[in-house]
Amino acid sequence: MEISLKYFGYFDSETIKPTFDPGVNVNCPICNKRLQRPIQTISFLCKAKSYFYRIHKKCANLESEQKIESMIVDLLIVKVIS
């Protein structure tokens, strides 16, 4: 599984609209196929930002979600260090 930040939206502050929203015309980060309904939005906190991503409901499972979130945290840490 390869992860790119382009699949993840985020809020910089407590606003109604996200600072960045990748939309629904992206691939599911779990199966890498174009998102189609039904989809599920998953959110998590990291580095004082609220991040979110969308997956196919059929792809939803805790193990994959934890792996994705861990990979994103690692990407964000590398981005801050570089």
mmCIF file of the N, C-alpha and C atoms, coordinates in Angstrom:
data_MODEL
# 
_entry.id   MODEL 
# 
loop_
_atom_site.group_PDB 
_atom_site.id 
_atom_site.type_symbol 
_atom_site.label_atom_id 
_atom_site.label_alt_id 
_atom_site.label_comp_id 
_atom_site.label_asym_id 
_atom_site.label_entity_id 
_atom_site.label_seq_id 
_atom_site.pdbx_PDB_ins_code 
_atom_site.Cartn_x 
_atom_site.Cartn_y 
_atom_site.Cartn_z 
_atom_site.occupancy 
_atom_site.B_iso_or_equiv 
_atom_site.pdbx_formal_charge 
_atom_site.auth_seq_id 
_atom_site.auth_comp_id 
_atom_site.auth_asym_id 
_atom_site.auth_atom_id 
_atom_site.pdbx_PDB_model_num 
ATOM 1   N N  . MET A 1 1  ? 0.850   -1.177 0.000  1.00 0.00 ? 1  MET A N  1 
ATOM 2   C CA . MET A 1 1  ? 0.000   0.000  0.000  1.00 0.00 ? 1  MET A CA 1 
ATOM 3   C C  . MET A 1 1  ? 0.895   1.240  0.000  1.00 0.00 ? 1  MET A C  1 
ATOM 4   N N  . GLU A 1 2  ? 0.697   2.106  -0.979 1.00 0.00 ? 2  GLU A N  1 
ATOM 5   C CA . GLU A 1 2  ? 1.456   3.352  -1.066 1.00 0.00 ? 2  GLU A CA 1 
ATOM 6   C C  . GLU A 1 2  ? 0.512   4.511  -0.748 1.00 0.00 ? 2  GLU A C  1 
ATOM 7   N N  . ILE A 1 3  ? 0.968   5.415  0.070  1.00 0.00 ? 3  ILE A N  1 
ATOM 8   C CA . ILE A 1 3  ? 0.121   6.521  0.522  1.00 0.00 ? 3  ILE A CA 1 
ATOM 9   C C  . ILE A 1 3  ? 0.650   7.851  0.004  1.00 0.00 ? 3  ILE A C  1 
ATOM 10  N N  . SER A 1 4  ? -0.274  8.692  -0.407 1.00 0.00 ? 4  SER A N  1 
ATOM 11  C CA . SER A 1 4  ? 0.067   10.045 -0.845 1.00 0.00 ? 4  SER A CA 1 
ATOM 12  C C  . SER A 1 4  ? -0.805  11.033 -0.079 1.00 0.00 ? 4  SER A C  1 
ATOM 13  N N  . LEU A 1 5  ? -0.246  12.174 0.261  1.00 0.00 ? 5  LEU A N  1 
ATOM 14  C CA . LEU A 1 5  ? -1.008  13.189 0.983  1.00 0.00 ? 5  LEU A CA 1 
ATOM 15  C C  . LEU A 1 5  ? -2.166  13.744 0.154  1.00 0.00 ? 5  LEU A C  1 
ATOM 16  N N  . LYS A 1 6  ? -2.177  13.500 -1.154 1.00 0.00 ? 6  LYS A N  1 
ATOM 17  C CA . LYS A 1 6  ? -3.247  14.042 -2.000 1.00 0.00 ? 6  LYS A CA 1 
ATOM 18  C C  . LYS A 1 6  ? -4.616  13.436 -1.688 1.00 0.00 ? 6  LYS A C  1 
ATOM 19  N N  . TYR A 1 7  ? -4.648  12.298 -1.004 1.00 0.00 ? 7  TYR A N  1 
ATOM 20  C CA . TYR A 1 7  ? -5.904  11.652 -0.639 1.00 0.00 ? 7  TYR A CA 1 
ATOM 21  C C  . TYR A 1 7  ? -6.496  12.183 0.656  1.00 0.00 ? 7  TYR A C  1 
ATOM 22  N N  . PHE A 1 8  ? -5.763  13.032 1.362  1.00 0.00 ? 8  PHE A N  1 
ATOM 23  C CA . PHE A 1 8  ? -6.143  13.448 2.703  1.00 0.00 ? 8  PHE A CA 1 
ATOM 24  C C  . PHE A 1 8  ? -6.481  14.919 2.781  1.00 0.00 ? 8  PHE A C  1 
ATOM 25  N N  . GLY A 1 9  ? -7.630  15.216 3.352  1.00 0.00 ? 9  GLY A N  1 
ATOM 26  C CA . GLY A 1 9  ? -8.025  16.584 3.595  1.00 0.00 ? 9  GLY A CA 1 
ATOM 27  C C  . GLY A 1 9  ? -7.687  16.940 5.030  1.00 0.00 ? 9  GLY A C  1 
ATOM 28  N N  . TYR A 1 10 ? -7.736  18.228 5.339  1.00 0.00 ? 10 TYR A N  1 
ATOM 29  C CA . TYR A 1 10 ? -7.468  18.623 6.722  1.00 0.00 ? 10 TYR A CA 1 
ATOM 30  C C  . TYR A 1 10 ? -8.080  19.978 7.054  1.00 0.00 ? 10 TYR A C  1 
ATOM 31  N N  . PHE A 1 11 ? -8.255  20.181 8.329  1.00 0.00 ? 11 PHE A N  1 
ATOM 32  C CA . PHE A 1 11 ? -8.715  21.448 8.885  1.00 0.00 ? 11 PHE A CA 1 
ATOM 33  C C  . PHE A 1 11 ? -7.555  22.028 9.684  1.00 0.00 ? 11 PHE A C  1 
ATOM 34  N N  . ASP A 1 12 ? -7.228  23.300 9.455  1.00 0.00 ? 12 ASP A N  1 
ATOM 35  C CA . ASP A 1 12 ? -6.200  23.986 10.246 1.00 0.00 ? 12 ASP A CA 1 
ATOM 36  C C  . ASP A 1 12 ? -6.754  24.500 11.564 1.00 0.00 ? 12 ASP A C  1 
ATOM 37  N N  . SER A 1 13 ? -8.044  24.750 11.596 1.00 0.00 ? 13 SER A N  1 
ATOM 38  C CA . SER A 1 13 ? -8.665  25.281 12.804 1.00 0.00 ? 13 SER A CA 1 
ATOM 39  C C  . SER A 1 13 ? -10.104 24.784 12.869 1.00 0.00 ? 13 SER A C  1 
ATOM 40  N N  . GLU A 1 14 ? -10.806 25.229 13.862 1.00 0.00 ? 14 GLU A N  1 
ATOM 41  C CA . GLU A 1 14 ? -12.200 24.806 14.039 1.00 0.00 ? 14 GLU A CA 1 
ATOM 42  C C  . GLU A 1 14 ? -13.118 25.597 13.111 1.00 0.00 ? 14 GLU A C  1 
ATOM 43  N N  . THR A 1 15 ? -13.042 25.263 11.837 1.00 0.00 ? 15 THR A N  1 
ATOM 44  C CA . THR A 1 15 ? -13.870 25.928 10.847 1.00 0.00 ? 15 THR A CA 1 
ATOM 45  C C  . THR A 1 15 ? -14.833 24.925 10.231 1.00 0.00 ? 15 THR A C  1 
ATOM 46  N N  . ILE A 1 16 ? -15.811 25.439 9.540  1.00 0.00 ? 16 ILE A N  1 
ATOM 47  C CA . ILE A 1 16 ? -16.782 24.567 8.890  1.00 0.00 ? 16 ILE A CA 1 
ATOM 48  C C  . ILE A 1 16 ? -16.192 23.948 7.628  1.00 0.00 ? 16 ILE A C  1 
ATOM 49  N N  . LYS A 1 17 ? -15.445 24.752 6.877  1.00 0.00 ? 17 LYS A N  1 
ATOM 50  C CA . LYS A 1 17 ? -14.853 24.270 5.625  1.00 0.00 ? 17 LYS A CA 1 
ATOM 51  C C  . LYS A 1 17 ? -13.409 23.827 5.870  1.00 0.00 ? 17 LYS A C  1 
ATOM 52  N N  . PRO A 1 18 ? -13.015 22.695 5.278  1.00 0.00 ? 18 PRO A N  1 
ATOM 53  C CA . PRO A 1 18 ? -11.623 22.261 5.428  1.00 0.00 ? 18 PRO A CA 1 
ATOM 54  C C  . PRO A 1 18 ? -10.653 23.179 4.681  1.00 0.00 ? 18 PRO A C  1 
ATOM 55  N N  . THR A 1 19 ? -9.431  23.241 5.162  1.00 0.00 ? 19 THR A N  1 
ATOM 56  C CA . THR A 1 19 ? -8.375  23.987 4.486  1.00 0.00 ? 19 THR A CA 1 
ATOM 57  C C  . THR A 1 19 ? -8.079  23.330 3.143  1.00 0.00 ? 19 THR A C  1 
ATOM 58  N N  . PHE A 1 20 ? -8.088  22.000 3.134  1.00 0.00 ? 20 PHE A N  1 
ATOM 59  C CA . PHE A 1 20 ? -7.910  21.235 1.897  1.00 0.00 ? 20 PHE A CA 1 
ATOM 60  C C  . PHE A 1 20 ? -8.866  20.051 1.914  1.00 0.00 ? 20 PHE A C  1 
ATOM 61  N N  . ASP A 1 21 ? -9.601  19.870 0.824  1.00 0.00 ? 21 ASP A N  1 
ATOM 62  C CA . ASP A 1 21 ? -10.511 18.730 0.666  1.00 0.00 ? 21 ASP A CA 1 
ATOM 63  C C  . ASP A 1 21 ? -10.195 18.082 -0.677 1.00 0.00 ? 21 ASP A C  1 
ATOM 64  N N  . PRO A 1 22 ? -9.741  16.823 -0.678 1.00 0.00 ? 22 PRO A N  1 
ATOM 65  C CA . PRO A 1 22 ? -9.397  16.168 -1.940 1.00 0.00 ? 22 PRO A CA 1 
ATOM 66  C C  . PRO A 1 22 ? -10.615 15.827 -2.796 1.00 0.00 ? 22 PRO A C  1 
ATOM 67  N N  . GLY A 1 23 ? -11.802 15.971 -2.239 1.00 0.00 ? 23 GLY A N  1 
ATOM 68  C CA . GLY A 1 23 ? -13.018 15.648 -2.981 1.00 0.00 ? 23 GLY A CA 1 
ATOM 69  C C  . GLY A 1 23 ? -13.247 14.150 -3.055 1.00 0.00 ? 23 GLY A C  1 
ATOM 70  N N  . VAL A 1 24 ? -14.140 13.763 -3.933 1.00 0.00 ? 24 VAL A N  1 
ATOM 71  C CA . VAL A 1 24 ? -14.456 12.337 -4.087 1.00 0.00 ? 24 VAL A CA 1 
ATOM 72  C C  . VAL A 1 24 ? -13.967 11.775 -5.414 1.00 0.00 ? 24 VAL A C  1 
ATOM 73  N N  . ASN A 1 25 ? -13.287 12.587 -6.199 1.00 0.00 ? 25 ASN A N  1 
ATOM 74  C CA . ASN A 1 25 ? -12.746 12.131 -7.481 1.00 0.00 ? 25 ASN A CA 1 
ATOM 75  C C  . ASN A 1 25 ? -11.291 11.699 -7.345 1.00 0.00 ? 25 ASN A C  1 
ATOM 76  N N  . VAL A 1 26 ? -11.006 10.977 -6.280 1.00 0.00 ? 26 VAL A N  1 
ATOM 77  C CA . VAL A 1 26 ? -9.675  10.428 -6.022 1.00 0.00 ? 26 VAL A CA 1 
ATOM 78  C C  . VAL A 1 26 ? -9.826  8.931  -5.793 1.00 0.00 ? 26 VAL A C  1 
ATOM 79  N N  . ASN A 1 27 ? -8.711  8.251  -5.674 1.00 0.00 ? 27 ASN A N  1 
ATOM 80  C CA . ASN A 1 27 ? -8.751  6.817  -5.418 1.00 0.00 ? 27 ASN A CA 1 
ATOM 81  C C  . ASN A 1 27 ? -8.888  6.531  -3.936 1.00 0.00 ? 27 ASN A C  1 
ATOM 82  N N  . CYS A 1 28 ? -9.427  5.385  -3.628 1.00 0.00 ? 28 CYS A N  1 
ATOM 83  C CA . CYS A 1 28 ? -9.494  4.889  -2.260 1.00 0.00 ? 28 CYS A CA 1 
ATOM 84  C C  . CYS A 1 28 ? -8.066  4.522  -1.857 1.00 0.00 ? 28 CYS A C  1 
ATOM 85  N N  . PRO A 1 29 ? -7.561  5.029  -0.722 1.00 0.00 ? 29 PRO A N  1 
ATOM 86  C CA . PRO A 1 29 ? -6.189  4.710  -0.334 1.00 0.00 ? 29 PRO A CA 1 
ATOM 87  C C  . PRO A 1 29 ? -5.975  3.249  0.069  1.00 0.00 ? 29 PRO A C  1 
ATOM 88  N N  . ILE A 1 30 ? -7.051  2.497  0.250  1.00 0.00 ? 30 ILE A N  1 
ATOM 89  C CA . ILE A 1 30 ? -6.895  1.081  0.625  1.00 0.00 ? 30 ILE A CA 1 
ATOM 90  C C  . ILE A 1 30 ? -6.779  0.194  -0.619 1.00 0.00 ? 30 ILE A C  1 
ATOM 91  N N  . CYS A 1 31 ? -7.723  0.318  -1.560 1.00 0.00 ? 31 CYS A N  1 
ATOM 92  C CA . CYS A 1 31 ? -7.703  -0.556 -2.747 1.00 0.00 ? 31 CYS A CA 1 
ATOM 93  C C  . CYS A 1 31 ? -7.132  0.133  -3.987 1.00 0.00 ? 31 CYS A C  1 
ATOM 94  N N  . ASN A 1 32 ? -6.914  1.451  -3.907 1.00 0.00 ? 32 ASN A N  1 
ATOM 95  C CA . ASN A 1 32 ? -6.366  2.259  -4.991 1.00 0.00 ? 32 ASN A CA 1 
ATOM 96  C C  . ASN A 1 32 ? -7.271  2.304  -6.228 1.00 0.00 ? 32 ASN A C  1 
ATOM 97  N N  . LYS A 1 33 ? -8.579  2.085  -6.042 1.00 0.00 ? 33 LYS A N  1 
ATOM 98  C CA . LYS A 1 33 ? -9.541  2.228  -7.140 1.00 0.00 ? 33 LYS A CA 1 
ATOM 99  C C  . LYS A 1 33 ? -10.343 3.501  -6.912 1.00 0.00 ? 33 LYS A C  1 
ATOM 100 N N  . ARG A 1 34 ? -10.826 4.094  -7.991 1.00 0.00 ? 34 ARG A N  1 
ATOM 101 C CA . ARG A 1 34 ? -11.591 5.348  -7.924 1.00 0.00 ? 34 ARG A CA 1 
ATOM 102 C C  . ARG A 1 34 ? -12.751 5.200  -6.942 1.00 0.00 ? 34 ARG A C  1 
ATOM 103 N N  . LEU A 1 35 ? -12.928 6.213  -6.098 1.00 0.00 ? 35 LEU A N  1 
ATOM 104 C CA . LEU A 1 35 ? -14.024 6.181  -5.132 1.00 0.00 ? 35 LEU A CA 1 
ATOM 105 C C  . LEU A 1 35 ? -15.368 6.165  -5.842 1.00 0.00 ? 35 LEU A C  1 
ATOM 106 N N  . GLN A 1 36 ? -16.245 5.314  -5.357 1.00 0.00 ? 36 GLN A N  1 
ATOM 107 C CA . GLN A 1 36 ? -17.629 5.245  -5.814 1.00 0.00 ? 36 GLN A CA 1 
ATOM 108 C C  . GLN A 1 36 ? -18.485 5.009  -4.587 1.00 0.00 ? 36 GLN A C  1 
ATOM 109 N N  . ARG A 1 37 ? -19.698 5.495  -4.611 1.00 0.00 ? 37 ARG A N  1 
ATOM 110 C CA . ARG A 1 37 ? -20.599 5.307  -3.477 1.00 0.00 ? 37 ARG A CA 1 
ATOM 111 C C  . ARG A 1 37 ? -20.935 3.846  -3.313 1.00 0.00 ? 37 ARG A C  1 
ATOM 112 N N  . PRO A 1 38 ? -21.120 3.371  -2.111 1.00 0.00 ? 38 PRO A N  1 
ATOM 113 C CA . PRO A 1 38 ? -21.092 4.096  -0.848 1.00 0.00 ? 38 PRO A CA 1 
ATOM 114 C C  . PRO A 1 38 ? -19.657 4.284  -0.348 1.00 0.00 ? 38 PRO A C  1 
ATOM 115 N N  . ILE A 1 39 ? -19.412 5.469  0.220  1.00 0.00 ? 39 ILE A N  1 
ATOM 116 C CA . ILE A 1 39 ? -18.096 5.777  0.764  1.00 0.00 ? 39 ILE A CA 1 
ATOM 117 C C  . ILE A 1 39 ? -18.216 6.108  2.244  1.00 0.00 ? 39 ILE A C  1 
ATOM 118 N N  . GLN A 1 40 ? -17.090 6.061  2.919  1.00 0.00 ? 40 GLN A N  1 
ATOM 119 C CA . GLN A 1 40 ? -17.030 6.373  4.344  1.00 0.00 ? 40 GLN A CA 1 
ATOM 120 C C  . GLN A 1 40 ? -15.904 7.380  4.552  1.00 0.00 ? 40 GLN A C  1 
ATOM 121 N N  . THR A 1 41 ? -16.155 8.394  5.369  1.00 0.00 ? 41 THR A N  1 
ATOM 122 C CA . THR A 1 41 ? -15.130 9.381  5.695  1.00 0.00 ? 41 THR A CA 1 
ATOM 123 C C  . THR A 1 41 ? -14.578 9.064  7.077  1.00 0.00 ? 41 THR A C  1 
ATOM 124 N N  . ILE A 1 42 ? -13.266 9.008  7.171  1.00 0.00 ? 42 ILE A N  1 
ATOM 125 C CA . ILE A 1 42 ? -12.593 8.693  8.434  1.00 0.00 ? 42 ILE A CA 1 
ATOM 126 C C  . ILE A 1 42 ? -11.728 9.885  8.808  1.00 0.00 ? 42 ILE A C  1 
ATOM 127 N N  . SER A 1 43 ? -11.768 10.270 10.082 1.00 0.00 ? 43 SER A N  1 
ATOM 128 C CA . SER A 1 43 ? -10.967 11.421 10.511 1.00 0.00 ? 43 SER A CA 1 
ATOM 129 C C  . SER A 1 43 ? -10.095 11.043 11.702 1.00 0.00 ? 43 SER A C  1 
ATOM 130 N N  . PHE A 1 44 ? -8.986  11.791 11.849 1.00 0.00 ? 44 PHE A N  1 
ATOM 131 C CA . PHE A 1 44 ? -8.080  11.583 12.975 1.00 0.00 ? 44 PHE A CA 1 
ATOM 132 C C  . PHE A 1 44 ? -7.280  12.860 13.206 1.00 0.00 ? 44 PHE A C  1 
ATOM 133 N N  . LEU A 1 45 ? -6.739  13.000 14.399 1.00 0.00 ? 45 LEU A N  1 
ATOM 134 C CA . LEU A 1 45 ? -5.953  14.176 14.767 1.00 0.00 ? 45 LEU A CA 1 
ATOM 135 C C  . LEU A 1 45 ? -4.470  13.872 14.706 1.00 0.00 ? 45 LEU A C  1 
ATOM 136 N N  . CYS A 1 46 ? -3.700  14.845 14.208 1.00 0.00 ? 46 CYS A N  1 
ATOM 137 C CA . CYS A 1 46 ? -2.250  14.733 14.165 1.00 0.00 ? 46 CYS A CA 1 
ATOM 138 C C  . CYS A 1 46 ? -1.652  16.125 14.046 1.00 0.00 ? 46 CYS A C  1 
ATOM 139 N N  . LYS A 1 47 ? -0.704  16.435 14.895 1.00 0.00 ? 47 LYS A N  1 
ATOM 140 C CA . LYS A 1 47 ? 0.002   17.719 14.819 1.00 0.00 ? 47 LYS A CA 1 
ATOM 141 C C  . LYS A 1 47 ? -0.954  18.905 14.829 1.00 0.00 ? 47 LYS A C  1 
ATOM 142 N N  . ALA A 1 48 ? -1.929  18.897 15.723 1.00 0.00 ? 48 ALA A N  1 
ATOM 143 C CA . ALA A 1 48 ? -2.896  19.989 15.906 1.00 0.00 ? 48 ALA A CA 1 
ATOM 144 C C  . ALA A 1 48 ? -3.787  20.237 14.686 1.00 0.00 ? 48 ALA A C  1 
ATOM 145 N N  . LYS A 1 49 ? -3.862  19.291 13.774 1.00 0.00 ? 49 LYS A N  1 
ATOM 146 C CA . LYS A 1 49 ? -4.764  19.390 12.635 1.00 0.00 ? 49 LYS A CA 1 
ATOM 147 C C  . LYS A 1 49 ? -5.696  18.188 12.651 1.00 0.00 ? 49 LYS A C  1 
ATOM 148 N N  . SER A 1 50 ? -6.864  18.387 12.142 1.00 0.00 ? 50 SER A N  1 
ATOM 149 C CA . SER A 1 50 ? -7.814  17.295 11.980 1.00 0.00 ? 50 SER A CA 1 
ATOM 150 C C  . SER A 1 50 ? -7.743  16.842 10.523 1.00 0.00 ? 50 SER A C  1 
ATOM 151 N N  . TYR A 1 51 ? -7.321  15.613 10.298 1.00 0.00 ? 51 TYR A N  1 
ATOM 152 C CA . TYR A 1 51 ? -7.196  15.052 8.949  1.00 0.00 ? 51 TYR A CA 1 
ATOM 153 C C  . TYR A 1 51 ? -8.377  14.141 8.661  1.00 0.00 ? 51 TYR A C  1 
ATOM 154 N N  . PHE A 1 52 ? -8.707  13.991 7.397  1.00 0.00 ? 52 PHE A N  1 
ATOM 155 C CA . PHE A 1 52 ? -9.761  13.062 7.009  1.00 0.00 ? 52 PHE A CA 1 
ATOM 156 C C  . PHE A 1 52 ? -9.456  12.472 5.641  1.00 0.00 ? 52 PHE A C  1 
ATOM 157 N N  . TYR A 1 53 ? -10.028 11.311 5.401  1.00 0.00 ? 53 TYR A N  1 
ATOM 158 C CA . TYR A 1 53 ? -9.909  10.669 4.093  1.00 0.00 ? 53 TYR A CA 1 
ATOM 159 C C  . TYR A 1 53 ? -11.149 9.843  3.854  1.00 0.00 ? 53 TYR A C  1 
ATOM 160 N N  . ARG A 1 54 ? -11.355 9.481  2.607  1.00 0.00 ? 54 ARG A N  1 
ATOM 161 C CA . ARG A 1 54 ? -12.546 8.720  2.234  1.00 0.00 ? 54 ARG A CA 1 
ATOM 162 C C  . ARG A 1 54 ? -12.132 7.376  1.637  1.00 0.00 ? 54 ARG A C  1 
ATOM 163 N N  . ILE A 1 55 ? -12.915 6.369  1.975  1.00 0.00 ? 55 ILE A N  1 
ATOM 164 C CA . ILE A 1 55 ? -12.678 5.017  1.457  1.00 0.00 ? 55 ILE A CA 1 
ATOM 165 C C  . ILE A 1 55 ? -14.013 4.415  1.028  1.00 0.00 ? 55 ILE A C  1 
ATOM 166 N N  . HIS A 1 56 ? -13.941 3.336  0.252  1.00 0.00 ? 56 HIS A N  1 
ATOM 167 C CA . HIS A 1 56 ? -15.153 2.570  -0.041 1.00 0.00 ? 56 HIS A CA 1 
ATOM 168 C C  . HIS A 1 56 ? -15.615 1.917  1.258  1.00 0.00 ? 56 HIS A C  1 
ATOM 169 N N  . LYS A 1 57 ? -16.899 1.874  1.491  1.00 0.00 ? 57 LYS A N  1 
ATOM 170 C CA . LYS A 1 57 ? -17.405 1.218  2.709  1.00 0.00 ? 57 LYS A CA 1 
ATOM 171 C C  . LYS A 1 57 ? -16.968 -0.244 2.758  1.00 0.00 ? 57 LYS A C  1 
ATOM 172 N N  . LYS A 1 58 ? -16.892 -0.892 1.602  1.00 0.00 ? 58 LYS A N  1 
ATOM 173 C CA . LYS A 1 58 ? -16.496 -2.304 1.575  1.00 0.00 ? 58 LYS A CA 1 
ATOM 174 C C  . LYS A 1 58 ? -15.016 -2.493 1.934  1.00 0.00 ? 58 LYS A C  1 
ATOM 175 N N  . CYS A 1 59 ? -14.214 -1.434 1.834  1.00 0.00 ? 59 CYS A N  1 
ATOM 176 C CA . CYS A 1 59 ? -12.788 -1.511 2.173  1.00 0.00 ? 59 CYS A CA 1 
ATOM 177 C C  . CYS A 1 59 ? -12.523 -1.225 3.653  1.00 0.00 ? 59 CYS A C  1 
ATOM 178 N N  . ALA A 1 60 ? -13.544 -0.766 4.356  1.00 0.00 ? 60 ALA A N  1 
ATOM 179 C CA . ALA A 1 60 ? -13.359 -0.347 5.750  1.00 0.00 ? 60 ALA A CA 1 
ATOM 180 C C  . ALA A 1 60 ? -13.016 -1.527 6.654  1.00 0.00 ? 60 ALA A C  1 
ATOM 181 N N  . ASN A 1 61 ? -11.880 -1.394 7.341  1.00 0.00 ? 61 ASN A N  1 
ATOM 182 C CA . ASN A 1 61 ? -11.527 -2.329 8.401  1.00 0.00 ? 61 ASN A CA 1 
ATOM 183 C C  . ASN A 1 61 ? -10.482 -1.650 9.282  1.00 0.00 ? 61 ASN A C  1 
ATOM 184 N N  . LEU A 1 62 ? -10.525 -1.931 10.542 1.00 0.00 ? 62 LEU A N  1 
ATOM 185 C CA . LEU A 1 62 ? -9.702  -1.230 11.521 1.00 0.00 ? 62 LEU A CA 1 
ATOM 186 C C  . LEU A 1 62 ? -8.208  -1.381 11.239 1.00 0.00 ? 62 LEU A C  1 
ATOM 187 N N  . GLU A 1 63 ? -7.780  -2.553 10.839 1.00 0.00 ? 63 GLU A N  1 
ATOM 188 C CA . GLU A 1 63 ? -6.354  -2.794 10.583 1.00 0.00 ? 63 GLU A CA 1 
ATOM 189 C C  . GLU A 1 63 ? -5.829  -1.883 9.456  1.00 0.00 ? 63 GLU A C  1 
ATOM 190 N N  . SER A 1 64 ? -6.561  -1.811 8.351  1.00 0.00 ? 64 SER A N  1 
ATOM 191 C CA . SER A 1 64 ? -6.140  -0.954 7.227  1.00 0.00 ? 64 SER A CA 1 
ATOM 192 C C  . SER A 1 64 ? -6.164  0.516  7.619  1.00 0.00 ? 64 SER A C  1 
ATOM 193 N N  . GLU A 1 65 ? -7.191  0.925  8.352  1.00 0.00 ? 65 GLU A N  1 
ATOM 194 C CA . GLU A 1 65 ? -7.303  2.320  8.769  1.00 0.00 ? 65 GLU A CA 1 
ATOM 195 C C  . GLU A 1 65 ? -6.142  2.714  9.685  1.00 0.00 ? 65 GLU A C  1 
ATOM 196 N N  . GLN A 1 66 ? -5.787  1.836  10.610 1.00 0.00 ? 66 GLN A N  1 
ATOM 197 C CA . GLN A 1 66 ? -4.660  2.124  11.508 1.00 0.00 ? 66 GLN A CA 1 
ATOM 198 C C  . GLN A 1 66 ? -3.346  2.190  10.734 1.00 0.00 ? 66 GLN A C  1 
ATOM 199 N N  . LYS A 1 67 ? -3.183  1.319  9.753  1.00 0.00 ? 67 LYS A N  1 
ATOM 200 C CA . LYS A 1 67 ? -1.973  1.315  8.936  1.00 0.00 ? 67 LYS A CA 1 
ATOM 201 C C  . LYS A 1 67 ? -1.865  2.615  8.133  1.00 0.00 ? 67 LYS A C  1 
ATOM 202 N N  . ILE A 1 68 ? -2.977  3.052  7.547  1.00 0.00 ? 68 ILE A N  1 
ATOM 203 C CA . ILE A 1 68 ? -2.992  4.299  6.771  1.00 0.00 ? 68 ILE A CA 1 
ATOM 204 C C  . ILE A 1 68 ? -2.656  5.483  7.667  1.00 0.00 ? 68 ILE A C  1 
ATOM 205 N N  . GLU A 1 69 ? -3.292  5.550  8.823  1.00 0.00 ? 69 GLU A N  1 
ATOM 206 C CA . GLU A 1 69 ? -3.048  6.671  9.725  1.00 0.00 ? 69 GLU A CA 1 
ATOM 207 C C  . GLU A 1 69 ? -1.599  6.695  10.202 1.00 0.00 ? 69 GLU A C  1 
ATOM 208 N N  . SER A 1 70 ? -1.023  5.540  10.453 1.00 0.00 ? 70 SER A N  1 
ATOM 209 C CA . SER A 1 70 ? 0.380   5.458  10.857 1.00 0.00 ? 70 SER A CA 1 
ATOM 210 C C  . SER A 1 70 ? 1.297   5.944  9.737  1.00 0.00 ? 70 SER A C  1 
ATOM 211 N N  . MET A 1 71 ? 0.988   5.557  8.496  1.00 0.00 ? 71 MET A N  1 
ATOM 212 C CA . MET A 1 71 ? 1.797   5.975  7.354  1.00 0.00 ? 71 MET A CA 1 
ATOM 213 C C  . MET A 1 71 ? 1.695   7.487  7.146  1.00 0.00 ? 71 MET A C  1 
ATOM 214 N N  . ILE A 1 72 ? 0.511   8.049  7.344  1.00 0.00 ? 72 ILE A N  1 
ATOM 215 C CA . ILE A 1 72 ? 0.332   9.495  7.195  1.00 0.00 ? 72 ILE A CA 1 
ATOM 216 C C  . ILE A 1 72 ? 1.116   10.235 8.265  1.00 0.00 ? 72 ILE A C  1 
ATOM 217 N N  . VAL A 1 73 ? 1.059   9.762  9.498  1.00 0.00 ? 73 VAL A N  1 
ATOM 218 C CA . VAL A 1 73 ? 1.832   10.395 10.578 1.00 0.00 ? 73 VAL A CA 1 
ATOM 219 C C  . VAL A 1 73 ? 3.315   10.364 10.225 1.00 0.00 ? 73 VAL A C  1 
ATOM 220 N N  . ASP A 1 74 ? 3.796   9.230  9.726  1.00 0.00 ? 74 ASP A N  1 
ATOM 221 C CA . ASP A 1 74 ? 5.201   9.125  9.315  1.00 0.00 ? 74 ASP A CA 1 
ATOM 222 C C  . ASP A 1 74 ? 5.524   10.119 8.194  1.00 0.00 ? 74 ASP A C  1 
ATOM 223 N N  . LEU A 1 75 ? 4.635   10.238 7.198  1.00 0.00 ? 75 LEU A N  1 
ATOM 224 C CA . LEU A 1 75 ? 4.847   11.196 6.105  1.00 0.00 ? 75 LEU A CA 1 
ATOM 225 C C  . LEU A 1 75 ? 4.907   12.625 6.625  1.00 0.00 ? 75 LEU A C  1 
ATOM 226 N N  . LEU A 1 76 ? 4.021   12.947 7.546  1.00 0.00 ? 76 LEU A N  1 
ATOM 227 C CA . LEU A 1 76 ? 3.982   14.308 8.097  1.00 0.00 ? 76 LEU A CA 1 
ATOM 228 C C  . LEU A 1 76 ? 5.241   14.605 8.911  1.00 0.00 ? 76 LEU A C  1 
ATOM 229 N N  . ILE A 1 77 ? 5.735   13.627 9.644  1.00 0.00 ? 77 ILE A N  1 
ATOM 230 C CA . ILE A 1 77 ? 6.954   13.817 10.432 1.00 0.00 ? 77 ILE A CA 1 
ATOM 231 C C  . ILE A 1 77 ? 8.135   14.050 9.494  1.00 0.00 ? 77 ILE A C  1 
ATOM 232 N N  . VAL A 1 78 ? 8.260   13.264 8.439  1.00 0.00 ? 78 VAL A N  1 
ATOM 233 C CA . VAL A 1 78 ? 9.342   13.424 7.467  1.00 0.00 ? 78 VAL A CA 1 
ATOM 234 C C  . VAL A 1 78 ? 9.228   14.794 6.797  1.00 0.00 ? 78 VAL A C  1 
ATOM 235 N N  . LYS A 1 79 ? 8.022   15.227 6.473  1.00 0.00 ? 79 LYS A N  1 
ATOM 236 C CA . LYS A 1 79 ? 7.799   16.528 5.824  1.00 0.00 ? 79 LYS A CA 1 
ATOM 237 C C  . LYS A 1 79 ? 8.253   17.664 6.751  1.00 0.00 ? 79 LYS A C  1 
ATOM 238 N N  . VAL A 1 80 ? 7.993   17.548 8.042  1.00 0.00 ? 80 VAL A N  1 
ATOM 239 C CA . VAL A 1 80 ? 8.396   18.578 9.010  1.00 0.00 ? 80 VAL A CA 1 
ATOM 240 C C  . VAL A 1 80 ? 9.906   18.594 9.169  1.00 0.00 ? 80 VAL A C  1 
ATOM 241 N N  . ILE A 1 81 ? 10.531  17.424 9.192  1.00 0.00 ? 81 ILE A N  1 
ATOM 242 C CA . ILE A 1 81 ? 11.977  17.324 9.398  1.00 0.00 ? 81 ILE A CA 1 
ATOM 243 C C  . ILE A 1 81 ? 12.739  17.842 8.177  1.00 0.00 ? 81 ILE A C  1 
ATOM 244 N N  . SER A 1 82 ? 12.234  17.586 6.967  1.00 0.00 ? 82 SER A N  1 
ATOM 245 C CA . SER A 1 82 ? 12.960  17.971 5.745  1.00 0.00 ? 82 SER A CA 1 
ATOM 246 C C  . SER A 1 82 ? 12.992  19.437 5.500  1.00 0.00 ? 82 SER A C  1 
# 
